[in-house]
Amino acid sequence: MRWLSLAEVALTTLFCSCMAVPTDGPAESSSATVESGDLANVFPSSNASDVSNIPSSDNEQFIHTNCKGKTYHHANYSFSYSEADEQSEWVAYELTREEVEGNLDRKDEFAADPIVETGSADPGDYQNSGYDRGHLAPSADMRFDATAMEDCFLTSNVSPQVKGFNNGVWNDLEMQTRSWTRKYERLYVVTGPVLPQDGKNARKMFTTKRGKDVRTNVTVPDKFYKILYDFSKKGKEKMIAFVIPNEATDTPFTEFVTTVDEVERLTGIDFFSNLSKDFQEKCESRSDLSKWPEATYLNYSNTHSFNH
């Protein structure tokens, strides 16, 4: 009988831990990192060199590549953090009917994200900048769990948004997403800013400190996108996407419908890269709002006020 060396034992243990990725039940946050090659067999369609944490929940069952960022995982959402822009280029999570009925109070305490290896943005960068700390995964989607609520106020989940946009058409789309989740039972949500792919045209945010305008490393996006994937019924899956300018508008979000293919063109990201090419081509090329009926939150925020 041949005894395994310590190196072989370590490699065997790591391989087994990678293969035992749970698909059901609650997940825990993890900040452990792994070498790029360790995930090649687990997620053959992903950009493994950019994956820093082993997936630990349903939120990571779909894989997205990175254009500028590095992938991290919290218990209730995953994200790709772009150090060059000091924000995430995408944030992704599954949202269920039970979760949207959560009733925890909004935490409203922003903080830097401790698992971002390069350091995430300073919450103070947004003070006196003229921009809201706009959530990518809204706090109203995270009211089901205290950890989820706390994590969504980390700056890895924040991007500069014009107040009229954040409190207007974007808020309407967030509320509509929760309404559709109640209807379809569960949705998979991907949200992010449209960032300059080469970085040359990045417009940086300024904050006022001690009476002086100070340039930050936070990029101000011109647009934001949201992708919704209804996978509640096998054989009847559907996707829809929205790209909306980062500005106040009276135009309803239904006028900003587009395809996932178009979002990929704008961002340089391959969404749902672990799904078959045929399936991606089928779902990502369509933008049929008629398959998403009951869009009720049109210009709703103009006459109502919500925390989101």
N, C-alpha and C positions, 0 to 999 in steps of 0.2 A: 504493500500500500504506500503510495507516494503522498507525503505531507505537502500541503500548499505553503508557499512562502508568504511572508507578511504582505508583500506587494500584491501577490495574487489574491489574497484574502481581501485586501482593501479594494482592489478593482472589482472583485465579485460582489462585494457588499454595495458598492456604488452603483453597479449595473442593476442589481436587484431593486435598490431603492428607486432608481429611475423608472424601472418598468412597472412598479407598483403605484402608479399615479391614480388616486381615487377619482371616481367620476360622480359619486353621490355623497351626500352628507356635508356637514359644516367643515370649513377649512380654516387653517391657522395661518397667520402671517409668517413669512419666512424672509430672512435677509441673507441666507447662505448662498454662496456663489459656487458655480461648477465650471469646469473647463469646457470650452466650446465643443470638443469632440464627444463629450459624454452624452449629449442629447441627440446626436446624429441619428441613432437608430430609433429613438422615441418619437421624434418629430422630423421625419425625413424631408418634409416640404418647407420647414421653417428655416430662417437664417440663423443657424445654431450659434454662430460666432457672436451674435448679439443677445443671446439669452443668458441671463445672469442668475435666475432662480428656477428651481424645479417647480413646475405647475402643481398646485395643491387643491384645486377645486374645479367646479363646473365652469368657473369664469375663464379657465384656460383651455377649454375643449376646442376652441377655434384659434388658429394661429395666424398672426399678421407679421409681415416682414417690417423692417425698419429702413427708413430713408436716411435719417440723421441721428436716431436715438439708440438707446439700449433698453432692453425689456426687463421689467421688474414686476413682482407680484405682491400685492397685499391680499388679505384674506378674502376681500369681496370685489376687488377689481384688479386688472392688470394694466400696465401702461408702458409706453416707450418714451424715455426721457431724453430730450435733446439738450445737451449741455450748451451748445452754441446759441440756443434760443431761450434757455432757462425756463423751459416748460415742456410738457409732454406733447408729442406729435400725434399720439392717440391714447385714449383711455377706453377700456373695454370691460364689459361685465354682463352677466345674465340678470334679468329682472323678472321676478315672478309676481303673480297676483297677490300672494300672501305678503310679499315684501312691500308692495305699494300701499298696503293697508297699515303699515307701521305708524306709530304715533309718538316716537321719541321727539323731544324738543331739539331744535336746531342748536348746534354747539357754538358756532360763530367764534372759534378761536383758531386762527391761522398759525401754522408753524412750518418750518422747513422739514423736508422728508428725510428721516435718518437713514433710509436704505439706499438712497441715491449716492453712489460711490463718489461722484464728483462734487456733491453738494447741490441741493436744489436752491431755488430762488429764495431770497430773504423776503419775508412778508412785508418788511418795511419799505421795500422797493415800490410798492403800490401806493403808499401814503403820499397824498398831494400830487399824484401823477395825473389825475383826471380820468383814470380808468378804474372800473370795478375789478375786484378779484373774482373773475367769472369762473364758476365751477364747470368742469367738463362732465364729471359724474355729479349731478345735482344732489344737494343734501336731502332734498325731499325723496329721492330714490333710496336713501340710506337710513331712513327712520326706523328700520326694523331691528337695528343692532347697534349697540353703543360703540363697538370697535369700528364698524363701518362708518358711523357718523364722525368719529374722531379722525379716521384716515382720510375722509373726503375733504377735510380742511387743511390737508398738507399741500404745500405749494406745487407738488408734482401734479396736482389735480386742479391747478389754477392757471388762468390765462387772461391777459388784459382784454376787457370788453367795454365797449362804449355803454354807458349806463342805460340809454334809451333802447339799445339792443338787448342787453342783459335782462332788463325788466319788461321788455316788450315782446317782439316776435320770437326771441329765443326762449323766453319763459313760456310762451304759448306752445311751442314745439315740445318743451319738456313736459308740460302738463298733458299734451296730447299723447306723448309716449306712454305715460302712466295709464291714460284712458285705454289705449290700445292694448296695454299689458293686461288690464282687467278683462278685456274682451277675448284675447287670444291665449290667456293663461300665463304665457311666458314669452319674453322677447330677449334677444341678444342685442346689445347696444354698443356701438363704437362711435366715439365722439372725439373731435380734435380741431385744432386750428389749421388753417392752410398756411404753411410756412414756406418762405423762399427756399427752394431746393439747393441752390448753390450758396446761399448766405450772403451774396453780394448786395442784394437789394433789401436786406433786412432793415426794417424801421424800428429803432430802439426806443424804449420808453424812458422818459425823464421823470425824476422825482425832485421835489423841492426840499432841500435840507439847509437849514440855517440861512434861508433867504437866497440860496443859489440853486439853479437848475443843474442837477447831477445826472449824467447819462448812466443808465443801468445796462445790464446785459440781457434784459428781457425784451424779446421781439414782440412788436405789436402786430398781430395778424390782421390782414385785410378782410379775411372771411373765416367762417367756421363751418364745419360739416357735421352731420349726424347720419349714421347708417343704422337701420333697423332690420333685423332678421327674424322673421317668424318661422320657427322650426318646430312648432307645437304639434303639427300633424304631418307624419311622414308621407311624402308624395305630393304635399300641398304647400311646400316651403315657398316663401316669398321674401324678397328684399326690396327696400326702398331707401333712397338717400336724399339728403337736403344739403345744399351749399348756400349759405346766407351771408351777405356782406355785413361786416362789423360796424353797423351804423343804425341809428334809429330810423324806423320805417313804419308806415301804416299798411304796407303790403303784407298780406297774410303768408304764413309759411308754405301754404299749398302752392304758391307761385314760384317756389324755389326748389321744386322737386327735380331730381336728376338721377343718374345711374351711379352705381358703385364704380363702374368702369371710369366714369368721369372724375370721381373723387380720387381714384388711383392715379389718373393722369395728372391731376393738380398737385398731389402730394408725393408721388413717387413710391407709394406704399402698395404692396400686394396684400389686400385683405382676404381673409379666409384661405390662405395659401395652402392649408393642409386638406382642403376639399378637392375633389377631382376637378380637372380642367373643364370637363364637359358640364359639370354642375355649376362651376363658377361662371362659365359663359352663358348658361341658361338664366341664372338668377341675377348676375351682376350687370347684364346689359339691358335690363328692363326697368322702367320707371312708371308703372301703371298705378296711379293713385286710386283708381276705381276698385282695386283689390284691398284697399285700406279705407273702408267706409267710416262714416260717423266722425269726420274731422270737425269737432265741435268747438275747439278753442281758437277760433279765428279772431284776431284782434281783441282777445278776451282781456289781456293785461292792460289795455287802454282804459278800462273802466273798473278794474279790480286790482287789489294789491296782495301779493303773496310773498312768503319766504320761500326761496328755492335754492 
